[in-house]
Amino acid sequence: MILDAKSFFRRFQSGIGVAVAVAPSQPEKVLGIRDGFRRFMHEALDRELPLTLHTVKLDSCELPVSGQETLELARARAAQASVESDSAAFAVGSEGGLSVETVDGDTRYFVMNWTVIRGLDDEAWGSSGGLQLPQRLLDGRDG
């Protein structure tokens, strides 16, 4: 990943490189990240900016079972992407997982996503809202 400001801004004028760490079975995340960068850069600069994605293939892993585990995995993926691509201006890790919440003895399960974007010297975190899984799915019933 590009680490100095001079190189970053020089490359920024001609296009943006983004390293994306995703599991092999999740190409839709790459497309979502691409579209997010395109929209943000176009609106911020009021012009099209060439965008190059570098995918970093990762091994599949166990489903994270807490918001903290999901965020930690997204951070680790972004860190790996930044190490494996020296031409990228940004590195992105995105991971979905479960969040388990217990209120008044009632346990509920939510699916959510964390995305981490690393830049020159910092990182930004963002998450989706949680969507509760219906009890019938947890019980193994599909209808």
C-alpha positions in Angstrom: 0.0 0.0 0.0 1.2 3.5 -0.7 2.5 5.0 2.6 3.7 8.5 1.8 1.6 11.5 1.0 3.5 12.6 -2.0 3.2 9.3 -3.8 -0.5 9.1 -2.7 -1.5 12.4 -4.2 0.6 11.9 -7.4 -1.2 8.6 -8.0 -4.5 10.1 -6.9 -4.5 12.4 -9.9 -4.4 9.5 -12.4 -6.5 7.0 -10.6 -7.0 5.1 -7.4 -5.8 1.6 -6.5 -7.8 -0.3 -3.9 -6.6 -3.6 -2.4 -9.6 -5.7 -1.3 -9.3 -8.7 0.9 -12.3 -11.1 0.5 -13.0 -14.7 1.0 -13.0 -16.7 -2.3 -16.7 -17.3 -2.3 -17.7 -13.6 -1.9 -17.2 -11.7 -5.2 -20.2 -9.6 -4.5 -18.3 -7.8 -1.8 -15.7 -6.7 -4.3 -18.4 -5.3 -6.5 -20.0 -3.5 -3.6 -16.6 -2.0 -2.5 -15.9 -0.9 -6.1 -19.3 0.8 -6.4 -18.9 2.6 -3.1 -15.5 4.0 -4.1 -16.7 5.0 -7.5 -19.7 6.8 -6.0 -17.7 8.5 -3.3 -14.8 9.6 -5.5 -17.2 10.9 -8.3 -19.3 12.9 -5.8 -16.2 14.3 -4.0 -14.3 15.2 -7.1 -17.2 15.9 -9.5 -15.5 13.8 -12.2 -14.8 10.2 -13.0 -11.6 8.7 -11.6 -10.1 5.5 -12.8 -10.3 2.8 -10.2 -8.2 -0.4 -10.1 -9.1 -3.2 -7.7 -6.5 -5.7 -6.5 -8.1 -8.7 -4.8 -6.3 -10.5 -2.1 -7.5 -14.0 -1.8 -8.0 -15.3 1.7 -8.8 -18.7 3.2 -12.3 -19.2 4.4 -12.7 -19.0 8.1 -15.2 -19.8 10.8 -18.2 -17.4 11.0 -17.5 -14.7 13.6 -20.1 -14.9 16.4 -19.9 -11.5 17.9 -19.6 -7.9 16.6 -16.1 -7.7 18.1 -14.9 -10.8 16.3 -16.4 -9.6 13.0 -14.7 -6.2 13.4 -11.3 -7.8 14.3 -11.5 -10.1 11.3 -12.3 -7.1 9.0 -9.4 -5.2 10.5 -7.0 -8.2 9.9 -8.2 -8.5 6.3 -7.6 -4.8 5.7 -4.1 -5.1 7.2 -3.3 -8.1 5.0 -4.5 -6.3 1.9 -2.3 -3.3 2.7 0.7 -5.6 3.0 0.1 -7.6 -0.1 -0.5 -4.7 -2.5 2.2 -2.0 -2.8 0.5 0.0 -5.5 -2.9 0.5 -3.8 -3.8 3.8 -2.2 -6.4 2.1 0.0 -6.8 -1.3 1.6 -10.2 -2.8 2.4 -11.4 -5.7 4.6 -15.0 -6.6 4.8 -16.6 -9.3 6.9 -20.0 -10.5 7.8 -20.8 -12.2 11.1 -23.3 -12.9 13.8 -24.1 -10.7 16.8 -25.8 -12.4 19.7 -27.8 -10.2 22.1 -29.6 -11.4 25.3 -32.2 -9.1 26.8 -34.4 -10.2 29.7 -33.2 -13.8 29.2 -34.3 -13.8 25.5 -31.4 -14.5 23.1 -31.6 -13.1 19.6 -29.3 -13.5 16.7 -28.4 -10.8 14.2 -26.4 -10.8 11.0 -24.3 -7.8 10.3 -21.2 -6.6 8.3 -18.1 -4.6 9.3 -15.9 -2.9 6.7 -12.5 -1.4 7.4 -10.7 1.0 5.0 -7.1 1.7 5.6 -5.5 4.8 4.0 -2.1 6.6 4.5 -1.8 6.4 8.2 -5.3 5.6 9.6 -8.3 3.4 9.2 -12.0 4.0 9.2 -14.6 1.5 10.3 -18.2 1.1 9.2 -20.9 -1.4 9.9 -24.3 -2.3 8.5 -27.3 -2.4 10.7 -28.1 -5.8 12.3 -30.9 -7.9 10.8 -32.5 -10.3 13.2 -32.5 -13.9 12.0 -36.0 -15.5 12.3 -36.4 -18.2 15.0 -37.7 -20.6 12.4 -34.3 -20.5 10.6 -32.4 -21.0 13.8 -34.7 -24.0 14.5 -33.9 -25.5 11.1 -37.3 -24.8 9.6 -37.3 -23.0 6.2 -40.9 -21.9 5.9 
